[in-house]
Amino acid sequence: MESQALVETRFNFPGQKSRYVGKVRDVYNIDDRHLVMVVSDRISAFDVVLPKGIPFKGQVLNQIASYFLDATADILPNWKIATPDPMATVGKFCQPFKVEMVIRGYLSGHAWREYKEGKRSLCGEPLPDGLKENDKLPRPIITPTTKADEGHDEDISKADILKAGLVSAEDYAQLEKYTYALFERGTQMAREKGLILVDTKYEFGKADGKIHLIDEIHTPDSSRYFYADGYEQRQAAGEKQRQLSKEFVREWLIENGFQGREGERIPDMTPERVQQISERYIELYENITGKRFEKSDTSRLAERVETNVAACLKSL
C-alpha cells in the first residue's frame, strides 16, 4: 500500500487560541500556555512550498529534533514537554525572538554563494580571501537572519539587531553563548556518527523570563551535514562533498531551472522523485541518530495525530 503524506492539518483542540501554518510546521497555541507543533510532510526549498508532500518526512524531522532537544537539555532549557505522536511535539509556549541564529563552520550554501560573488563579509563577520567551496572556516561564525513571517529571511548583523532593538544586548550575548555551545555539542555528536556538522540554525524564545531553545534542532532541514570520511580528499581534488541535508532537493530544483524566482516553474514531482526524496530523509535520520527508522502507520494520519495530541493535552 502506498504511504500517505500529511500536507494539511485543521485540528481544533480544547483551549486552542490560534493555528499558525508555516512552510512545514503547523503550530497550535493552546491557551498561551502550551504549543502543539505538528511537523507536516510538506517540503519547501527557496522559501517555496513544493506541490507534493514527502511520506515520513515529518516523522523524520520531528524525531530528530526530539532526539537533539533531549541531548542538549543540559546546555539550556528547551520548549519540549512531550512527543505524543511521531509527527508532533507538545511544549511550553515561549515568546520567540525575531531573529534566527545561523552558525557556520564551513563555507557552504548561502555563504558560499555570497563569497563567490566577491563578498568578504557576511553579517558583519569577515571572511578571508582564497577559500574554496566547503572549506572549513578559521572559526565558526554566527550569521543571523531576521525571522520573516512571509518570504525570505534576510541576513542581518549583530550591530543592526541591537540598533533595531530586535534583541537586548544582554539577551543577545546569551544567545551567542548558547549558539556556540549547541554547535559544539552538535559537532561532537556528528563526529561520533562519522559526520561533519557544517552549518545550522537555532531559534530561541522566552518563557518565565528565561531563554529557551524552541522549534527544531540539528535536523536536515535546519542543518547541513557532510560525511567525514573522504572530506579532505574531496576538498583537495575540488570534488563535491557527500552531503546529508536538504541540499540534494535544492540541487535537483536548480538543475531543472527553479530557484524560487518570479516566472520560474517548479519541475514535475513524479511518484518516483517523491519516493526517492522520502528514502533520502530516512537515510538522513538513520545516519544522524544512529538508530533504525521505524515507519509509523500512515493509513489514517491526521486522525492519529489529533487523537494522540488531544490525549497528551488532557494529561497536562
C-alpha positions in Angstrom: 0.0 0.0 0.0 1.2 3.5 -0.9 2.4 5.6 2.1 0.3 8.7 2.7 1.7 12.2 3.3 0.2 14.7 5.7 0.2 18.1 4.0 -2.5 19.9 5.9 -4.0 19.9 9.4 -7.1 21.7 10.7 -7.3 20.5 14.3 -9.4 22.1 17.0 -8.1 21.3 20.4 -9.6 22.4 23.7 -8.3 25.8 24.7 -6.9 26.4 21.2 -6.3 30.2 20.5 -4.7 30.1 17.1 -3.2 28.0 14.4 -0.1 29.2 12.5 0.8 27.5 9.3 4.5 27.7 8.4 6.2 26.3 5.4 6.5 22.9 7.0 5.1 23.1 10.6 1.5 23.8 11.8 1.7 25.4 15.3 -1.3 25.4 17.6 -1.4 27.8 20.5 -3.2 26.3 23.5 -4.3 29.0 25.9 -0.9 30.8 25.7 0.4 28.0 27.9 1.3 25.2 25.5 2.2 24.9 21.9 1.5 21.9 19.7 3.9 21.6 16.7 2.8 19.2 14.0 5.6 18.6 11.5 3.8 18.0 8.2 5.2 16.2 5.2 5.3 19.4 3.2 8.7 20.2 1.7 10.0 23.7 1.0 13.0 25.0 -0.9 14.0 28.6 -1.8 11.2 29.6 0.6 8.6 28.0 -1.7 6.4 25.0 -0.6 6.6 22.3 -3.2 3.4 20.9 -4.6 3.7 17.3 -3.2 4.2 16.0 0.3 7.0 13.5 1.2 5.9 10.5 3.2 7.6 10.1 6.6 9.5 13.4 6.2 7.5 15.0 9.1 8.2 11.9 11.3 11.9 12.1 10.4 12.2 15.8 11.3 10.1 15.6 14.5 12.0 12.6 15.8 15.5 14.1 15.0 14.5 17.3 16.7 13.2 15.5 19.7 16.4 13.4 20.0 18.6 16.5 19.9 16.4 18.6 22.3 16.9 15.8 24.8 20.6 15.6 24.1 21.2 19.4 24.7 18.8 20.0 27.6 21.8 20.3 30.0 23.0 23.4 28.0 19.8 25.4 28.3 16.1 24.7 28.9 14.0 23.9 25.8 10.3 24.1 25.0 9.6 20.4 24.6 7.3 18.7 27.1 6.4 15.5 25.2 6.3 13.9 21.7 2.9 12.2 21.9 3.0 11.3 18.1 5.8 10.6 15.7 4.9 13.8 13.9 4.0 16.1 16.8 5.7 17.7 19.8 3.8 19.4 22.7 5.8 22.1 24.5 5.9 25.2 26.5 4.6 28.4 25.0 7.5 30.8 24.5 7.7 34.3 23.1 10.1 33.9 20.2 13.0 36.3 19.4 12.6 37.9 16.0 16.0 36.6 14.8 17.3 33.1 13.9 20.9 32.3 15.0 22.6 30.8 12.0 26.1 29.4 12.7 28.6 28.2 10.1 31.7 26.1 10.5 32.3 25.8 6.7 31.9 27.9 3.6 28.8 26.3 2.1 25.4 27.0 0.7 24.3 30.6 1.0 27.6 31.7 2.5 29.5 30.3 -0.5 27.1 31.8 -3.0 27.7 35.3 -1.4 31.5 34.7 -1.2 31.6 33.6 -4.9 30.1 36.9 -5.8 33.1 38.7 -4.2 31.7 39.4 -0.7 34.3 39.1 2.0 32.0 39.9 4.9 28.8 38.1 6.0 26.5 39.7 8.6 29.5 41.8 9.7 31.8 38.7 10.0 34.9 39.0 7.9 35.9 36.1 5.6 39.5 35.5 4.4 40.5 35.5 0.8 41.4 32.3 -1.0 38.7 30.0 0.3 37.1 27.3 -1.8 33.5 26.0 -1.5 33.1 23.8 1.6 36.4 24.8 3.1 36.5 24.8 6.9 36.3 28.4 8.3 39.1 29.6 10.6 36.4 29.5 13.4 32.6 29.1 13.5 30.8 32.3 12.7 27.3 33.4 13.6 25.4 34.9 10.7 21.9 35.8 12.0 18.8 36.3 9.9 15.6 38.2 10.5 12.7 35.9 11.1 10.3 36.7 8.2 6.6 35.8 8.6 6.4 35.6 4.8 9.0 35.5 2.0 12.8 35.4 2.5 14.6 35.6 5.8 17.2 38.4 5.5 20.8 38.4 6.7 21.4 40.9 9.5 24.5 41.8 11.5 24.7 41.8 15.3 25.1 45.6 15.2 21.9 46.0 13.2 20.0 43.6 15.5 21.0 45.7 18.6 20.4 49.0 16.8 16.9 47.9 15.7 16.1 46.7 19.3 15.2 43.3 18.0 17.0 41.7 21.0 18.5 43.4 24.0 22.3 43.4 24.3 22.1 41.2 27.4 19.9 38.6 25.8 21.9 38.7 22.6 25.1 37.9 24.5 23.4 34.9 26.0 22.0 33.8 22.6 25.5 33.9 21.2 26.9 31.8 24.1 24.1 29.2 23.7 24.6 29.1 19.9 28.3 28.3 20.2 27.7 25.7 22.9 24.9 24.0 20.9 27.0 23.9 17.8 29.9 22.4 19.7 27.7 19.7 21.1 26.2 19.1 17.6 29.6 18.9 16.1 30.8 16.4 18.7 27.7 14.2 18.2 28.0 14.3 14.4 31.7 13.3 14.7 30.7 10.2 16.7 28.5 9.2 13.7 31.2 9.9 11.1 29.6 13.2 10.1 30.6 16.9 10.0 28.0 19.4 11.1 28.6 22.1 8.5 26.1 24.8 9.5 22.8 25.0 11.3 20.3 27.5 12.8 18.7 27.8 16.2 15.6 29.6 17.3 15.1 30.9 20.8 12.2 32.2 22.8 11.5 33.4 26.4 9.2 31.8 29.0 9.1 32.7 32.7 11.8 35.3 32.0 14.3 32.5 30.8 15.7 31.9 27.4 14.6 28.6 25.9 15.6 26.7 22.8 12.5 26.4 20.6 11.4 24.8 17.3 13.7 22.2 15.7 17.4 21.5 16.2 20.1 19.7 14.1 17.5 18.4 11.6 18.4 18.1 7.9 16.0 20.9 7.2 17.8 23.3 9.5 21.4 21.9 9.2 23.9 20.7 6.6 26.0 17.6 7.2 28.9 16.2 5.3 30.2 12.6 5.6 33.6 13.0 7.4 35.1 10.0 5.5 36.9 11.4 2.5 36.1 15.0 3.2 39.8 16.1 3.0 40.4 14.1 -0.2 37.3 15.5 -1.9 38.3 19.1 -1.0 41.9 18.6 -2.2 40.5 17.2 -5.5 38.0 20.0 -5.9 35.1 17.5 -5.8 31.6 17.9 -4.4 31.2 16.8 -0.8 28.8 13.9 0.1 26.1 15.7 2.0 23.4 14.8 4.4 21.0 17.7 4.1 18.1 19.1 2.0 20.7 20.4 -0.4 20.0 17.5 -2.8 16.5 18.8 -3.2 17.8 22.3 -3.9 20.3 20.9 -6.4 17.6 19.0 -8.3 15.5 22.2 -8.5 18.4 24.3 -9.7 19.3 21.7 -12.4 15.7 22.0 -13.5 15.7 25.8 -13.7 14.0 26.6 -10.4 15.4 28.8 -7.6 12.1 30.4 -6.4 12.4 33.4 -8.7 9.5 35.0 -10.4 8.3 33.3 -13.6 10.2 30.0 -12.8 8.2 26.8 -12.8 8.6 24.0 -10.2 9.7 20.8 -12.0 7.3 17.9 -12.1 7.5 15.8 -8.9 6.9 12.3 -10.2 5.9 9.5 -7.7 9.5 8.1 -8.3 11.0 11.5 -7.3 8.8 11.7 -4.2 9.8 8.2 -3.2 13.5 9.0 -3.7 13.3 12.1 -1.5 11.4 10.1 1.2 14.2 7.4 1.1 16.8 10.1 1.4 15.1 11.6 4.5 15.0 8.2 6.1 18.7 7.7 5.3 19.4 11.1 7.0 17.5 10.0 10.1 19.5 6.8 10.5 22.8 8.4 9.8 22.3 11.4 12.1 20.8 9.5 15.1 22.5 6.1 14.6 19.1 4.5 15.1 16.9 2.4 12.7 13.9 4.3 11.4 10.6 2.7 12.3 7.9 3.7 9.8 4.7 4.7 11.5 1.3 3.6 10.2 0.2 6.3 7.7 -3.3 4.9 6.9 -5.2 7.5 9.0 -2.6 10.0 9.6 -4.5 13.2 10.6 -6.8 11.2 12.8 -3.9 9.5 14.6 -2.0 12.8 15.2 -5.1 14.5 16.5 -6.1 11.7 18.9 -2.5 11.4 20.3 -2.1 15.1 20.8 -5.5 15.6 22.4 -4.8 12.8 24.9 -1.4 14.4 25.8 -3.0 17.9 26.3 -5.6 16.4 28.5 -2.9 15.0 30.8 -1.1 18.3 31.2 
